[in-house]
Amino acid sequence: MTSKSNKFTIPRMLTTYRARLYFYTILLITFLVATLAYTYTYSRDAILEQAEYNLSNTARLLTGNIKMEENGLLHHAEMIRDDPRIQEYMYIVTKIGAEKEALRRLLKRDFSWLSVERFVFLDLNGQPRLNTKNADLANAVQEHMRQSQNNIFYTQSSRGFELVAWAAIYWQGTPLGTIAITHLLDNNWLNQHQNYSNGHLFIEKHNVVQLSSLPESEGKTFLPRGDSIVMNNKIYQVRAIPLAGESIRTLHLWHGISEQEVLRQLKRHSQIILALAILGSLATLTVGLMIARDFNRPLNQLMEITHAVTQGALPMMDRAVETNEIDTLSNRFSEMLQSLREKQEEIDHAHKRLEESAITDSLTGLHNRRYLKQIFPQLFAQVQRETHCLSGLMLDLDYFKRINDRYGHLVGDQCLAHMGEVLKESCRASDYIFRMGGEEFLILSLSDTAQGGEILAEKIRNALERNPVTYKQTLINMTTSIGVGLTENQLDPEAALTNLLFHADKALYTAKDNGRNQVIIYNNTLQNTTS
């Protein structure tokens, strides 16, 4: 009975999609952990072996490059030594005692192109005859010549570490002295050699790092154990780079590569890791197909609906018979879509009302002052682009206060609404009509000529005069005074609107002062009376 119970218990645990997902995820994680553990154990030894091989090759390459550098500096010293004029001038200076300035100018003129840090000429007594400020270099050369015949050696001076090459100078078989030149071993020198070493260089003297491309190691004790050393809590594999005269001097050069850096760099190129990555990808794909098999239909439907929602649509979605979590989710999503459709309709309706109320005068149905500031920059840009004339017509109902006082404000509102209808009928579809407040209106009109605004103003004045308002069998005659101004196209939009309103308003008040029911165009005469 126990075995039968187990048979049915396991499938029952996996009847929900969530349980199946957990089960497949555990299988995948177990496989990947086992794969990575084996990969790390197997590949580490192979990577370190390859790193050892690369380190040895790099050390040999550095040795060859530094040897070439040493020979190059020696070649430069021999070039100076073999120059007949240098030999002749050296003879004159050392044997005859002539002025040394000619020798200095010759050296500067013919050999200034050499990559040399400093130089010195020594006579047969070892005394510097040129560049006496380099006496320390002369002493180092003398000391080295007493101990070795090697023409290349390394020394430490107040400038730092230097590579020195020297050559004896003769004139017609007569020894004259020695020429010595140097090349500075500084951070630039270290960086130059580090570029192709893929590691770090250490200049060590008396078991202390004097100079390094790894600045934090300078001043640290340098005592390798075998082929490795621990510095700054990191293990470095190091190799000695032979230097000329190293058996005499205590200056040593080392090349090192961080073991951690080696592991990071070479791990990417391991074929074993690549093969196991492929296997892991195949396992992931297999598990993904298994998951897709159970989730495909409902998830595809949800994905299509979700994509439609992201595009701004709210499509219909049929409800499913709930048997699992995905069906439950689908039904909740369907309910959410229905709720969103209802809310969207309410929002659209409210948004439309808000937009209209924000820019529309509720009494006349015309645009309000707020919309004027919103639309004017666009209209002004069109004027500048197409070189049209933009006229501003400022209108004011004549004696409107009398109408309010005599008939009441309700009749006054009726007159304002009537004024709005007259303006709509008189203007073109391209004209913009605004109620600025009270009985004051503004029209922005585009035309090809400056006379277009005046023509429209006369049309409106005549239309209002011919169409009185009827109130309880009583005709209420209305007239309007109109001031017309033109925009100045060279201004910016804000300044242009300010000037236009000022000019039209000035012309309007002139029309009212002159007896009302007339059109006045703003001109230079009005401008002169402004001040």
GUPAMI-855903 format. One line per field, with one value per residue (C-alpha): residue number from 1; residue in one letter; y, z, x. Coordinates in steps of 0.001 Angstrom, whole numbers. Layout:
<atoms>
marlum: (NUM, ...)
marvex: (a, ...)
north: (Y, ...)
up: (Z, ...)
east: (X, ...)
</atoms>
This chain:
<atoms>
marlum: (1, 2, 3, 4, 5, 6, 7, 8, 9, 10, 11, 12, 13, 14, 15, 16, 17, 18, 19, 20, 21, 22, 23, 24, 25, 26, 27, 28, 29, 30, 31, 32, 33, 34, 35, 36, 37, 38, 39, 40, 41, 42, 43, 44, 45, 46, 47, 48, 49, 50, 51, 52, 53, 54, 55, 56, 57, 58, 59, 60, 61, 62, 63, 64, 65, 66, 67, 68, 69, 70, 71, 72, 73, 74, 75, 76, 77, 78, 79, 80, 81, 82, 83, 84, 85, 86, 87, 88, 89, 90, 91, 92, 93, 94, 95, 96, 97, 98, 99, 100, 101, 102, 103, 104, 105, 106, 107, 108, 109, 110, 111, 112, 113, 114, 115, 116, 117, 118, 119, 120, 121, 122, 123, 124, 125, 126, 127, 128, 129, 130, 131, 132, 133, 134, 135, 136, 137, 138, 139, 140, 141, 142, 143, 144, 145, 146, 147, 148, 149, 150, 151, 152, 153, 154, 155, 156, 157, 158, 159, 160, 161, 162, 163, 164, 165, 166, 167, 168, 169, 170, 171, 172, 173, 174, 175, 176, 177, 178, 179, 180, 181, 182, 183, 184, 185, 186, 187, 188, 189, 190, 191, 192, 193, 194, 195, 196, 197, 198, 199, 200, 201, 202, 203, 204, 205, 206, 207, 208, 209, 210, 211, 212, 213, 214, 215, 216, 217, 218, 219, 220, 221, 222, 223, 224, 225, 226, 227, 228, 229, 230, 231, 232, 233, 234, 235, 236, 237, 238, 239, 240, 241, 242, 243, 244, 245, 246, 247, 248, 249, 250, 251, 252, 253, 254, 255, 256, 257, 258, 259, 260, 261, 262, 263, 264, 265, 266, 267, 268, 269, 270, 271, 272, 273, 274, 275, 276, 277, 278, 279, 280, 281, 282, 283, 284, 285, 286, 287, 288, 289, 290, 291, 292, 293, 294, 295, 296, 297, 298, 299, 300, 301, 302, 303, 304, 305, 306, 307, 308, 309, 310, 311, 312, 313, 314, 315, 316, 317, 318, 319, 320, 321, 322, 323, 324, 325, 326, 327, 328, 329, 330, 331, 332, 333, 334, 335, 336, 337, 338, 339, 340, 341, 342, 343, 344, 345, 346, 347, 348, 349, 350, 351, 352, 353, 354, 355, 356, 357, 358, 359, 360, 361, 362, 363, 364, 365, 366, 367, 368, 369, 370, 371, 372, 373, 374, 375, 376, 377, 378, 379, 380, 381, 382, 383, 384, 385, 386, 387, 388, 389, 390, 391, 392, 393, 394, 395, 396, 397, 398, 399, 400, 401, 402, 403, 404, 405, 406, 407, 408, 409, 410, 411, 412, 413, 414, 415, 416, 417, 418, 419, 420, 421, 422, 423, 424, 425, 426, 427, 428, 429, 430, 431, 432, 433, 434, 435, 436, 437, 438, 439, 440, 441, 442, 443, 444, 445, 446, 447, 448, 449, 450, 451, 452, 453, 454, 455, 456, 457, 458, 459, 460, 461, 462, 463, 464, 465, 466, 467, 468, 469, 470, 471, 472, 473, 474, 475, 476, 477, 478, 479, 480, 481, 482, 483, 484, 485, 486, 487, 488, 489, 490, 491, 492, 493, 494, 495, 496, 497, 498, 499, 500, 501, 502, 503, 504, 505, 506, 507, 508, 509, 510, 511, 512, 513, 514, 515, 516, 517, 518, 519, 520, 521, 522, 523, 524, 525, 526, 527, 528, 529, 530, 531)
marvex: (m, t, s, k, s, n, k, f, t, i, p, r, m, l, t, t, y, r, a, r, l, y, f, y, t, i, l, l, i, t, f, l, v, a, t, l, a, y, t, y, t, y, s, r, d, a, i, l, e, q, a, e, y, n, l, s, n, t, a, r, l, l, t, g, n, i, k, m, e, e, n, g, l, l, h, h, a, e, m, i, r, d, d, p, r, i, q, e, y, m, y, i, v, t, k, i, g, a, e, k, e, a, l, r, r, l, l, k, r, d, f, s, w, l, s, v, e, r, f, v, f, l, d, l, n, g, q, p, r, l, n, t, k, n, a, d, l, a, n, a, v, q, e, h, m, r, q, s, q, n, n, i, f, y, t, q, s, s, r, g, f, e, l, v, a, w, a, a, i, y, w, q, g, t, p, l, g, t, i, a, i, t, h, l, l, d, n, n, w, l, n, q, h, q, n, y, s, n, g, h, l, f, i, e, k, h, n, v, v, q, l, s, s, l, p, e, s, e, g, k, t, f, l, p, r, g, d, s, i, v, m, n, n, k, i, y, q, v, r, a, i, p, l, a, g, e, s, i, r, t, l, h, l, w, h, g, i, s, e, q, e, v, l, r, q, l, k, r, h, s, q, i, i, l, a, l, a, i, l, g, s, l, a, t, l, t, v, g, l, m, i, a, r, d, f, n, r, p, l, n, q, l, m, e, i, t, h, a, v, t, q, g, a, l, p, m, m, d, r, a, v, e, t, n, e, i, d, t, l, s, n, r, f, s, e, m, l, q, s, l, r, e, k, q, e, e, i, d, h, a, h, k, r, l, e, e, s, a, i, t, d, s, l, t, g, l, h, n, r, r, y, l, k, q, i, f, p, q, l, f, a, q, v, q, r, e, t, h, c, l, s, g, l, m, l, d, l, d, y, f, k, r, i, n, d, r, y, g, h, l, v, g, d, q, c, l, a, h, m, g, e, v, l, k, e, s, c, r, a, s, d, y, i, f, r, m, g, g, e, e, f, l, i, l, s, l, s, d, t, a, q, g, g, e, i, l, a, e, k, i, r, n, a, l, e, r, n, p, v, t, y, k, q, t, l, i, n, m, t, t, s, i, g, v, g, l, t, e, n, q, l, d, p, e, a, a, l, t, n, l, l, f, h, a, d, k, a, l, y, t, a, k, d, n, g, r, n, q, v, i, i, y, n, n, t, l, q, n, t, t, s)
north: (0, 2285, 1997, 2729, 5784, 7084, 6493, 8807, 11342, 12519, 13260, 14981, 17307, 18329, 19054, 22847, 24884, 26442, 23042, 21930, 25138, 24609, 20991, 21892, 24768, 22501, 20020, 22811, 24316, 20882, 20197, 23625, 23464, 20018, 21204, 24324, 22422, 19908, 22679, 24670, 21656, 20302, 23568, 25249, 23024, 23387, 27164, 27467, 25270, 27445, 30569, 29166, 28628, 32158, 33666, 31974, 33115, 36682, 36682, 35566, 38290, 40954, 39682, 40031, 43516, 44794, 43265, 45120, 48311, 47813, 47135, 50134, 52476, 50997, 51520, 55192, 55562, 53967, 56279, 59288, 57685, 56849, 60315, 61809, 65328, 64231, 62493, 65549, 67982, 65645, 65585, 69386, 69667, 66991, 67329, 70996, 72392, 74326, 75711, 73005, 75043, 73969, 70311, 71005, 72711, 69896, 67270, 69189, 69806, 66295, 64041, 65870, 63418, 60530, 59318, 59965, 61168, 62599, 62158, 62838, 62867, 61529, 62112, 59488, 60523, 59863, 63565, 64887, 67307, 68142, 68311, 68503, 68616, 64887, 64119, 61376, 59636, 59961, 58389, 55520, 54848, 54877, 52492, 50133, 50197, 49181, 46101, 45004, 45401, 45214, 48366, 48309, 48511, 49901, 52476, 54513, 58274, 61245, 61051, 57425, 54232, 54587, 52305, 53356, 52572, 53728, 53546, 54498, 57326, 57280, 59727, 58222, 55415, 57737, 57094, 60245, 59132, 57747, 58792, 57620, 58065, 57015, 56092, 56693, 53785, 55627, 55023, 55675, 52998, 50573, 51305, 50869, 47361, 46533, 47129, 43841, 41912, 41611, 41823, 43999, 44916, 45279, 46932, 45489, 46399, 44844, 42840, 46015, 47155, 50503, 51125, 49223, 49457, 48399, 51595, 50104, 47581, 50226, 50104, 46579, 43645, 41462, 37913, 35378, 31824, 29693, 31395, 33193, 36025, 37435, 41197, 43209, 39967, 38786, 35964, 36848, 34389, 36074, 35564, 37314, 39372, 39387, 42810, 43664, 43879, 42332, 40088, 43218, 45545, 44753, 46053, 43352, 43342, 40996, 40334, 39145, 38219, 38119, 34577, 35862, 37940, 34908, 32869, 35618, 36121, 32522, 31089, 32694, 30755, 27329, 24773, 22713, 25653, 26335, 22711, 22653, 25991, 24448, 21486, 23847, 25814, 22628, 21606, 25044, 24817, 21390, 22617, 25682, 23486, 21468, 24621, 26018, 22770, 23337, 27140, 27694, 28267, 30457, 32377, 33061, 34458, 36619, 37803, 38790, 40633, 42318, 43410, 44905, 46777, 48191, 49503, 51412, 48955, 47310, 44188, 41800, 38610, 35576, 34100, 30601, 27780, 27972, 24775, 26145, 29306, 30395, 30218, 32155, 34750, 34974, 35621, 38275, 39863, 39823, 41553, 44077, 44841, 45419, 47704, 49572, 50064, 51569, 53791, 54831, 55949, 58047, 59495, 60319, 62022, 63992, 64863, 66163, 68332, 69651, 70480, 72355, 74212, 75162, 77061, 78032, 80827, 79196, 82056, 82678, 79424, 81447, 80889, 82481, 84446, 81267, 79761, 82994, 82509, 78867, 79313, 82629, 81259, 78678, 81244, 83753, 81107, 80497, 84240, 84447, 81338, 82311, 86123, 86784, 89713, 88947, 91500, 91851, 93262, 94473, 94938, 96516, 96727, 100364, 101454, 97905, 99140, 100925, 97643, 95912, 98731, 98955, 95323, 93394, 91140, 88203, 90320, 91547, 87936, 87369, 90349, 88967, 85568, 87339, 89193, 85838, 84491, 87602, 87206, 83505, 84266, 87189, 85535, 82835, 79346, 80337, 83299, 82929, 84636, 85261, 86750, 88704, 89494, 91447, 92989, 92953, 90570, 89884, 88445, 87198, 87141, 86067, 87867, 88513, 92305, 94726, 95865, 92451, 93280, 96588, 94937, 92264, 94906, 96908, 93714, 92877, 96439, 96515, 93025, 93867, 97171, 95415, 92594, 93870, 91593, 90890, 90913, 90692, 92219, 94933, 95451, 96226, 97858, 97292, 98810, 98130, 100088, 98258, 98895, 97118, 96472, 94491, 92238, 93142, 89944, 90622, 90305, 87152, 85688, 87085, 90608, 90440, 89527, 92289, 94910, 93649, 93874, 97301, 98691, 97251, 98470, 101968, 102074, 100808, 103591, 106126, 104818, 105198, 108685, 109668, 108758, 104908, 102614, 102936, 101191, 102732, 101381, 101806, 104068, 106389, 109184, 107078, 105961, 109563, 110235, 107183, 108887)
up: (0, 789, -2691, -4394, -2232, -3323, -6990, -6865, -4446, -6751, -9830, -7584, -6345, -9938, -11072, -10700, -13011, -10066, -8689, -12115, -12507, -9143, -10031, -13406, -11839, -9189, -11883, -13891, -10899, -9841, -13310, -13644, -10172, -10913, -14307, -12936, -10054, -12441, -14857, -12162, -10784, -14155, -15877, -13086, -13533, -17317, -17054, -14649, -16867, -19863, -17796, -16809, -20459, -21391, -18521, -19657, -23246, -22114, -19977, -22985, -25118, -22507, -22236, -26003, -26061, -23214, -24851, -28049, -26019, -24423, -27779, -29277, -26629, -27100, -30848, -30249, -28078, -30807, -33426, -31437, -30819, -34525, -35816, -37198, -36168, -32620, -32491, -33874, -31504, -28589, -29482, -29608, -26241, -24400, -25979, -26924, -24287, -26648, -25747, -25228, -26609, -30218, -29187, -27330, -30373, -32675, -30395, -30103, -33854, -35099, -32319, -30682, -32378, -30242, -27488, -24731, -21183, -20586, -21675, -20485, -22024, -19797, -20483, -19845, -16185, -15805, -15446, -17190, -19982, -21146, -19035, -15755, -13980, -14736, -12474, -10740, -14091, -14700, -11308, -12026, -15376, -13781, -11044, -13558, -15866, -12942, -12296, -15746, -19437, -20258, -22165, -20751, -17136, -14915, -12185, -9744, -9594, -8257, -11405, -10757, -12465, -15695, -18409, -19284, -22439, -22897, -25646, -25761, -28173, -30306, -32782, -35308, -32847, -29875, -26948, -25948, -23340, -23101, -24173, -21928, -22580, -20537, -20910, -17942, -16484, -15290, -15345, -19090, -19616, -17452, -19266, -22647, -21795, -19919, -22998, -24550, -21346, -20110, -16537, -14205, -14022, -10771, -10413, -7207, -5310, -2044, -1928, -1967, -4877, -6014, -9055, -10501, -12939, -9888, -7787, -4565, -4526, -4397, -1126, -354, 420, -2621, -1665, -4187, -3036, -6039, -8920, -6913, -4455, -2338, -2602, -1443, -567, -4170, -5565, -8520, -10717, -11380, -13661, -13534, -16589, -17034, -17198, -18476, -15621, -13209, -11661, -10510, -9669, -7255, -9602, -10785, -13057, -12608, -14619, -12801, -13602, -11053, -10667, -10247, -13408, -15294, -14206, -15305, -18698, -19726, -18391, -21225, -23781, -22198, -24551, -21650, -20314, -23781, -24222, -20819, -21552, -24686, -22676, -20118, -22877, -24331, -20894, -20414, -23833, -23012, -19760, -21548, -24099, -21308, -19633, -22975, -23595, -20469, -20656, -24429, -25162, -22208, -22168, -25916, -25470, -22567, -24528, -27541, -25329, -23410, -26663, -27840, -24520, -24875, -28306, -26685, -27395, -24839, -26695, -25585, -23843, -23260, -19784, -19267, -17055, -14079, -13648, -12732, -11873, -15525, -16189, -13000, -14089, -17539, -16007, -13700, -16706, -18603, -15687, -15542, -19267, -18864, -15925, -17878, -20833, -18575, -16819, -20127, -21466, -18353, -18560, -22277, -21724, -18743, -20527, -23528, -21293, -19445, -22673, -24025, -20789, -20400, -23677, -24274, -22897, -21496, -22412, -26057, -27031, -28237, -27288, -24049, -23110, -21994, -25460, -26936, -25171, -26242, -29966, -30704, -30928, -33528, -35507, -35337, -36548, -39563, -40269, -40167, -42318, -45003, -44795, -44223, -42357, -38952, -37869, -34378, -34092, -30599, -30290, -27521, -27409, -27286, -24193, -22906, -19321, -20314, -21591, -18314, -16242, -18268, -19071, -16489, -16648, -18188, -21212, -21194, -21382, -24280, -26088, -25532, -26887, -29895, -30422, -30461, -33152, -35318, -35055, -35997, -39056, -40181, -39783, -41828, -40580, -40398, -38067, -34297, -32119, -28388, -25613, -23599, -20743, -20205, -23510, -25034, -27914, -29986, -33491, -34998, -38774, -41396, -44747, -47713, -47255, -44351, -45491, -44727, -41060, -41858, -44335, -41800, -39095, -41298, -42174, -38485, -37595, -40329, -39499, -35804, -36650, -38991, -36525, -33261, -30332, -29745, -26117, -25353, -28699, -28104, -30476, -28727, -31211, -30657, -32195, -31688, -31760, -33310, -33108, -35612, -35154, -37088, -35702, -36062, -37551, -36461, -32759, -30685, -30109, -26600, -27555, -30778, -28868, -26310, -29060, -31045, -28054, -27124, -30658, -31122, -27684, -28414, -31704, -29940, -27359, -30109, -31887, -28674, -28067, -31650, -31153, -31219, -33911, -36115, -37079, -36297, -37682, -35500, -37279, -36582, -35554, -32781, -31846, -31358, -29109, -26958, -25014)
east: (0, 2888, 4411, 1095, 651, 4064, 3256, 275, 1737, 4550, 2373, -174, 2594, 3340, -211, 228, 2391, 4174, 5230, 6427, 8440, 10090, 10921, 12451, 14402, 15917, 16993, 18597, 20429, 21716, 23088, 24730, 26335, 27791, 29038, 30725, 32334, 33861, 34914, 36704, 38550, 39609, 40553, 42561, 45629, 45505, 45215, 48151, 50286, 49490, 50188, 53592, 54431, 53283, 55259, 58470, 57943, 57270, 60419, 62466, 60862, 61644, 65222, 65639, 64104, 66265, 69344, 68458, 68064, 71492, 73116, 71325, 72712, 76192, 75835, 75018, 78124, 80250, 78711, 79878, 83275, 83820, 82940, 86237, 85306, 84540, 87935, 89706, 87983, 88607, 92323, 92415, 90683, 92683, 96118, 96296, 93985, 91743, 88322, 85688, 82757, 83399, 83198, 79959, 78368, 79458, 77933, 74680, 74450, 75206, 73906, 71006, 68619, 69886, 67544, 70092, 69421, 72952, 76570, 80093, 83624, 86423, 90114, 92784, 92910, 89202, 88343, 85191, 86224, 82719, 79516, 81392, 78015, 77829, 80793, 78771, 78421, 82164, 82880, 80469, 82157, 85638, 84573, 82991, 86052, 88255, 86090, 84908, 85590, 81872, 80899, 77347, 76224, 73479, 73909, 71860, 72225, 70293, 68151, 67212, 68344, 70287, 71579, 75171, 77163, 80791, 83405, 87104, 88022, 91204, 92679, 95134, 95852, 96387, 94005, 92155, 89626, 86104, 82602, 79726, 75976, 72941, 69301, 66937, 64980, 61852, 58117, 57961, 60599, 58621, 55348, 57015, 58158, 54970, 52834, 53895, 54601, 50993, 52250, 54325, 58030, 59977, 63409, 64874, 68022, 69137, 65860, 63722, 61537, 62972, 60778, 57812, 54925, 52871, 53304, 51934, 54800, 57562, 59480, 58232, 60527, 61194, 62208, 60836, 60298, 60964, 59192, 56514, 56180, 53336, 52856, 49860, 48067, 48372, 50460, 52728, 54607, 58000, 60982, 64368, 65354, 69186, 70831, 74295, 76815, 74331, 76965, 78790, 75933, 73136, 70415, 67967, 64936, 61969, 58844, 55713, 52135, 49320, 48043, 44494, 44816, 46095, 43093, 40683, 42268, 42894, 39656, 37692, 39750, 39452, 37984, 36666, 34669, 33289, 32221, 30550, 28866, 27376, 26104, 24630, 22912, 21446, 20204, 18651, 17009, 15623, 14150, 12806, 11038, 9496, 8244, 7021, 5103, 2998, 2776, 2638, -1057, -2098, 1197, 1041, -2456, -1346, 1701, -413, -2896, -55, 1609, -1683, -2003, 1519, 497, -2365, -5199, -7507, -8740, -11474, -10345, -12551, -12737, -11375, -12619, -10273, -8223, -4769, -2866, -2436, -6181, -6829, -4296, -5919, -9349, -7951, -6273, -9575, -11291, -8483, -8869, -12603, -11986, -9303, -11657, -14292, -11793, -10214, -13574, -14154, -10634, -10950, -14271, -12994, -9747, -11652, -13821, -10775, -8948, -11941, -12637, -8972, -8856, -12519, -14646, -17786, -20147, -19231, -17529, -14523, -10887, -9720, -6604, -4791, -5107, -3762, -422, -391, -1141, 617, 4223, 3108, 1144, 4006, 6486, 4230, 4169, 7981, 8359, 5818, 6304, 2585, 1057, -456, -3074, -4434, -7984, -8914, -12731, -14796, -18609, -19658, -21603, -21870, -22222, -25449, -26872, -26022, -27461, -30673, -31471, -29423, -26426, -28326, -29144, -25567, -24413, -26837, -25306, -21802, -22865, -24427, -21168, -19357, -21697, -21218, -17437, -17582, -19734, -17572, -14149, -12486, -11676, -7982, -8676, -8382, -11016, -10471, -12561, -10012, -12416, -15631, -16768, -13267, -12366, -9268, -8902, -5624, -5882, -3345, -3391, -1142, -1192, -1341, -4843, -6370, -6898, -8593, -10974, -11937, -12475, -14907, -16758, -17244, -18297, -20933, -22221, -22725, -24409, -26879, -27723, -29231, -30145, -33856, -35006, -38757, -39759, -37173, -34242, -30986, -28620, -24929, -21813, -18157, -14922, -11988, -8254, -5950, -2232, 383, 3096, 6764, 8256, 11825, 10972, 10801, 7302, 6820, 7874, 5848, 2661, 3230, 3735, 745, -1610, -264, -681, -4172, -5244, -3888, -5770, -8952, -8908, -8280, -11406, -13422, -12062, -12998, -16686, -16808, -18271, -15225, -11977, -8591, -5300, -2222, 345, 3255, 923, -548, 2955, 4036, 1043, 1855, 4580)
</atoms>
